[in-house]
Amino acid sequence: MDTRNLGSSGLRVSAVGLGCNNFGGRIGLDATTAVVDRAIDLGITLFDTADSYGNRGGSETALGQSLGDRRKKIVLATKVGWAMDDDGVLKGGARRYVMSAVEDSLRRLKTDWIDLYQFHVVDPLTPIEETLRAFDDLVRAGKVRYVGWSNAAAWQLADAVWTSRHHGLARFVSTQAEFSLLETGARRELIPACAAMGVGLLPFFPLASGLLSGKYRRGEAMPAGTRLATTPKMGERYMTDANWEKLAALEAFSAANGKTLLDVAFAWLLSFNAVSSVIAGATRPEQIDANVAAAGWRLDAAQRAEVDRILAG
C-alpha cells in the first residue's frame, strides 16, 4: 500500500483509507472486526470515523473494540460537530462543546489520543477562531495530533488557514469533500485551494455511493440492501441520464485498458496531487480487497486525458 503525506504535514496516511460510517449501524461488531482485520492486513492505516456515525457513538465504540492493541499501528481519525442529540444542543464548534465531545470520543475509541480530529460541519453560529483555539488547546494537551475540516467551501478553508497563521494556532492539515468521477465540483476551487495552502484532500463517496462499483445496471432492479436501494433520494440524485451515459463511456474505457470501473474510479482520484487518501467504506472484507487492488493502478497522461474528456461530456 502506497502512503502519502497528509497535505504538507508530516503525517503519513495510506493511499486508501477506510470509511467507518457503516460500523455500529449497518453492520455489527463481528462484521466490523472482520473488515478492520482485513484492512490492517492489507496495509490500510487511515481509519476515518465520526462521533455521529453508527447512530451517534456506535461507530467509534465498535472501532475501539475492534482495534484493541493495534490502535498504535494506525492513523485514527474522527470528527465532531454533527448533532449528537435530538434537541440540537450537542453539536457545532463552540469551545464548550468541543472540549466535552473529544472526551466522549476518546472514551468510546478506547484511546488516549486522536491522530486527526476533524470539524465535521460548518457552524454559522460560532466564529472559526473559537473552534480553532479549542482544537489548538487539544493539540497542546496531547489529546489530538492534527486537525482537519470537512464539508467546507474553499473560501471558508482559506479563511480558517489564515486565521490559524495569524494567531499562531494549529491549522487544518486536511479537508474532506465529496469527490468522484460523477461529482467533480471540487476541481473548480477546492483542489486549487488545497494545493496552494498545503491542505490534503480526503475524498468521501469516491464510488458515488456504489454507482461506480459496477453493481448497478441501467434499467435493472437495484441489488437488495445496497445504499442506493435503501436511500431513494440518493438514488435519484446519482441515477440520472447524464450519469448513466458517463458510466457507459467509462466502462468502455475500463474494458479497453483491461481494468474495472472501480480501478478507474480510484486511479483518477489518486492522480490529483492534492489527494492524500481516498476514503472508502466497506461492510465486507472482500470490498477491502477490491479497493486496495484498485489503488495499485496509475493512469498515464493519455489515459487521464481520455477520462477527463469523458467527464466533460
C-alpha positions in Angstrom: 0.0 0.0 0.0 1.4 3.4 -1.0 1.5 6.1 1.6 1.2 9.9 1.2 1.7 12.9 3.4 -1.5 14.5 4.7 -1.1 17.8 3.0 2.1 19.5 3.9 2.1 17.9 7.4 4.4 15.1 8.5 1.5 12.7 9.0 1.7 9.8 6.5 -1.5 8.0 5.5 -2.3 5.1 3.3 -3.5 6.0 -0.3 -6.7 4.1 0.5 -8.5 4.9 3.8 -11.3 3.0 5.5 -14.5 4.9 6.0 -16.1 3.6 9.2 -19.6 5.0 8.8 -21.1 1.6 8.5 -19.8 0.4 11.8 -22.2 0.2 14.7 -25.1 0.8 12.3 -25.4 -1.2 9.1 -23.0 -3.9 10.5 -22.4 -5.3 14.0 -19.3 -5.8 16.0 -18.3 -9.2 14.4 -18.6 -7.9 10.9 -16.8 -4.7 11.9 -13.9 -6.6 13.3 -13.6 -8.7 10.1 -13.4 -5.5 8.0 -10.9 -3.9 10.3 -8.7 -7.1 10.3 -8.6 -7.2 6.5 -7.8 -3.5 6.2 -4.9 -3.7 8.6 -3.6 -6.9 6.9 -3.6 -5.2 3.5 -1.8 -2.1 4.7 -4.6 0.5 5.3 -3.5 2.8 8.0 -6.1 5.6 7.8 -9.4 4.8 9.7 -12.0 7.5 9.4 -15.0 7.7 11.7 -17.1 10.4 13.5 -18.9 10.7 16.8 -22.2 10.8 14.9 -21.7 7.6 12.9 -23.4 4.4 13.9 -26.5 6.0 15.5 -24.4 8.5 17.5 -21.4 6.8 19.0 -21.8 3.3 17.6 -19.1 3.5 15.0 -16.5 4.9 17.5 -17.4 2.2 20.0 -17.2 -0.6 17.5 -13.9 0.6 16.1 -12.4 1.0 19.5 -13.4 -2.6 20.5 -12.2 -4.0 17.2 -8.8 -2.3 17.2 -7.6 -3.3 20.6 -3.8 -3.1 20.9 -3.5 -2.4 17.2 -4.6 1.1 17.7 -1.0 2.3 17.8 -0.4 0.9 14.3 -3.0 3.1 12.6 -3.9 6.7 11.9 -7.2 7.2 13.8 -9.4 10.0 12.5 -12.7 11.1 13.9 -15.0 14.1 13.8 -17.0 16.5 15.9 -19.9 18.8 15.0 -22.9 16.9 13.8 -25.8 16.8 16.2 -25.5 14.1 19.0 -28.9 14.7 20.4 -32.5 15.3 19.1 -32.7 18.8 20.7 -29.9 20.3 18.6 -27.8 21.2 21.7 -24.9 18.8 21.4 -23.4 20.0 18.1 -21.3 22.6 16.4 -17.9 24.1 17.1 -18.3 26.1 20.3 -15.4 25.6 22.7 -17.6 24.3 25.5 -19.0 21.5 23.3 -15.7 20.6 21.5 -13.8 20.1 24.8 -16.6 17.9 26.1 -17.1 15.9 22.9 -13.5 15.0 22.5 -13.5 13.2 25.9 -16.5 11.2 24.8 -14.8 10.2 21.6 -11.6 9.2 23.4 -13.6 7.0 25.8 -15.6 5.3 23.0 -12.4 4.7 20.9 -10.5 3.4 23.9 -7.5 5.6 23.3 -5.6 8.5 24.8 -5.2 10.4 21.6 -6.7 11.1 18.2 -4.4 11.4 15.3 -6.7 13.5 13.1 -9.6 15.4 14.8 -11.9 16.9 12.2 -14.5 19.6 12.4 -17.4 17.8 10.7 -19.6 20.8 9.7 -19.7 24.5 9.1 -21.1 26.2 12.1 -22.6 29.6 11.3 -23.2 30.4 15.0 -19.5 30.0 16.1 -16.6 32.0 14.8 -14.0 29.7 13.3 -11.3 31.3 15.6 -13.1 29.9 18.6 -13.2 26.4 17.2 -9.5 26.6 16.1 -8.5 27.8 19.6 -10.2 24.8 21.2 -8.5 22.5 18.7 -5.2 24.2 19.4 -5.6 23.5 23.1 -6.3 19.8 22.4 -3.1 19.6 20.3 -1.1 21.3 23.0 -2.5 18.9 25.6 -1.5 15.9 23.5 -5.1 14.6 23.1 -5.0 15.4 19.3 -2.1 15.3 16.9 -3.5 17.1 13.8 -6.8 18.8 12.9 -8.9 18.9 9.8 -12.2 20.2 8.4 -15.0 18.6 6.5 -17.7 19.9 4.2 -16.2 23.4 4.0 -16.1 25.6 0.9 -12.7 26.7 -0.5 -13.1 30.3 0.8 -14.0 29.0 4.3 -11.0 26.8 4.3 -8.7 29.6 3.2 -10.1 31.9 5.9 -9.5 29.2 8.6 -5.9 28.6 7.4 -5.3 32.4 7.5 -6.8 32.6 11.0 -4.5 29.9 12.3 -1.5 31.5 10.8 -2.4 35.0 12.1 -3.0 33.8 15.7 -0.4 31.0 15.8 -2.9 28.2 16.2 -2.8 24.6 15.0 -4.1 24.7 11.4 -6.3 22.4 9.4 -4.0 20.0 7.5 -6.8 18.2 5.7 -10.3 18.7 4.4 -13.0 16.2 3.4 -15.3 16.7 0.5 -17.4 14.6 -1.9 -15.3 13.9 -4.9 -15.6 11.2 -7.6 -15.9 10.7 -11.3 -19.6 11.7 -11.0 -19.1 14.5 -8.6 -16.3 16.7 -9.7 -17.2 20.1 -8.2 -14.0 20.1 -6.0 -11.9 20.6 -9.1 -13.1 24.2 -9.6 -12.0 25.8 -6.3 -11.3 23.3 -3.5 -8.4 21.4 -5.1 -6.5 24.6 -6.2 -7.0 26.0 -2.7 -5.7 22.8 -1.1 -2.7 22.8 -3.3 -1.9 26.4 -2.6 -2.3 26.0 1.2 -0.8 22.6 1.7 -4.0 21.0 2.8 -4.6 17.4 2.0 -7.9 16.5 0.3 -9.7 13.3 1.6 -12.5 12.5 -0.9 -15.5 10.7 0.5 -18.2 8.9 -1.6 -15.4 8.1 -4.1 -17.7 5.5 -5.7 -20.8 7.7 -5.8 -22.4 5.6 -3.1 -21.7 2.5 -5.1 -22.8 3.6 -8.5 -19.2 3.4 -9.7 -18.7 -0.1 -8.3 -20.3 -1.7 -11.3 -23.1 -3.5 -9.4 -25.9 -1.2 -10.7 -27.2 -1.6 -14.2 -29.4 0.8 -16.1 -33.0 -0.3 -16.4 -32.5 -3.2 -13.9 -33.6 -3.5 -10.3 -31.1 -2.4 -7.7 -29.5 -5.1 -5.6 -31.4 -5.5 -2.4 -29.8 -3.9 0.7 -27.5 -1.6 -1.2 -27.1 2.0 -0.2 -28.9 3.4 -3.3 -31.7 0.8 -2.9 -32.3 1.8 0.7 -32.0 5.5 0.3 -34.3 6.6 -2.6 -33.3 10.3 -2.5 -29.6 9.4 -3.0 -30.6 7.1 -5.8 -32.5 9.9 -7.6 -29.5 12.1 -7.2 -27.0 9.8 -8.8 -29.0 7.8 -11.3 -29.5 10.5 -13.9 -29.4 10.1 -17.6 -26.2 12.1 -17.8 -24.5 9.8 -15.2 -25.6 6.6 -17.0 -24.1 7.9 -20.2 -20.8 8.7 -18.4 -20.9 5.3 -16.8 -21.2 3.6 -20.2 -18.3 5.5 -21.6 -16.2 4.9 -18.5 -17.0 1.1 -18.6 -15.9 1.0 -22.3 -12.6 2.8 -21.3 -12.1 0.4 -18.5 -12.6 -2.6 -20.7 -10.2 -1.2 -23.3 -7.5 -0.9 -20.7 -8.1 -4.3 -19.1 -9.4 -2.7 -15.9 -12.6 -2.4 -13.9 -14.7 0.7 -13.3 -13.5 0.5 -9.7 -9.9 0.7 -10.9 -10.6 3.8 -12.9 -12.5 5.5 -10.0 -9.6 5.1 -7.6 -6.8 5.8 -10.1 -8.4 9.0 -11.3 -8.8 10.4 -7.8 -5.2 9.4 -6.8 -3.9 11.2 -9.9 -4.5 14.5 -8.1 -1.5 15.6 -6.1 -3.8 17.3 -3.5 -5.5 14.0 -2.7 -3.8 12.4 0.3 -6.1 9.4 0.7 -9.3 8.1 -0.8 -11.8 7.2 1.9 -14.0 4.2 1.0 -16.4 2.4 3.3 -16.9 -1.3 3.4 -19.2 -3.8 5.0 -17.4 -7.0 3.9 -13.6 -7.9 3.8 -13.9 -8.6 0.0 -14.7 -4.9 -0.6 -11.4 -4.1 1.1 -9.6 -6.4 -1.3 -11.1 -4.7 -4.3 -10.4 -1.2 -3.1 -6.8 -1.9 -2.3 -6.2 -3.7 -5.6 -7.8 -0.8 -7.5 -5.5 1.7 -5.9 -2.5 -0.1 -7.3 -3.0 1.2 -10.8 -1.9 4.6 -12.1 -3.2 6.5 -15.1 -0.7 7.7 -17.6 -1.1 11.2 -19.2 -3.1 9.9 -22.2 -5.4 7.8 -20.1 -6.0 10.7 -17.7 -6.8 13.0 -20.6 -9.3 10.4 -22.0 -11.1 10.1 -18.7 -11.3 13.9 -18.4 -12.8 14.0 -21.9 -15.5 11.5 -20.9 -16.3 13.5 -17.9 -16.6 16.7 -19.9 -19.3 15.1 -21.9 
